[in-house]
Amino acid sequence: MVKQSNQLIPLIIEGIENIKGEDIQILDLREIENNVAEYFILCTGNSNTQVDAIVNSVQKLVSKNTKDKPWHIEGDTNSQWVLMDYVNIVVHVFQRQAREFYDLEGLWGDAKITQVETNY
């Protein structure tokens, strides 16, 4: 069963923060016509290892607390950009060069963007 977005978002953020993911942003797509999800959560990792660790951390935390699993995961073979699809929320874990190249924040420029403040 897919949990409500307001239950998943804090768990996803915590999973990212546990591995010190950088530049965490939440894009609220609910007001955009023809959106593909309610929210995108973006973050940056500095290596294949960190990207993989972030993805694993998010999966474990969400699964432990809600029993939810991503509907689909893409990109985990090269770890430049891993997409985790929780249906209403899509998590994008990038390495910096891939994030700059694909510029999802620019592509979804009409979204309300919230920068998540981290303490590290």
Secondary structure, DSSP 8 states (H G I E B T S, - for coil): ----HHHHHHHHHHHHHHTT-EEEEEEE-TTSTT-S-SEEEEEEESSHHHHHHHHHHHHHHHHHHH----SEEESTTT-SEEEEE-SSEEEEEEEHHHHHHH-HHHHTTTSEEEE-----
